[in-house]
Amino acid sequence: MADLTKALRQLREERSRIQNQLKRLDEAIVVLGKVVSGSGGQKNGRHAPRKLSVAARRRIADAQKARWAKWKLKHAKKAA
């Protein structure tokens, strides 16, 4: 009977040890899940697209057109 009691105690200790390991593993999975998914609307490591107002898009487009016009003026003089 003593052998069965000893075996039962060992099994309970083993179960407790395994439960602690599983708890730590679950915590690690949660942390890694947060790292992989990130924050701020990221999914699968990708950023969510930026949302710009119509006015902001227009300012960006106008600035780019001005840059191209300046570039074309500079290079048109070299070609002529």
Secondary structure, 3 states (H helix, E strand, C coil): CHHHHHHHHHHHHHHHHHHHHHHHHHHHHHHHHHHHHCCCCCECCECCCCCCCHHHHHHHHHHHHHHHHHHHHHHHHHHC
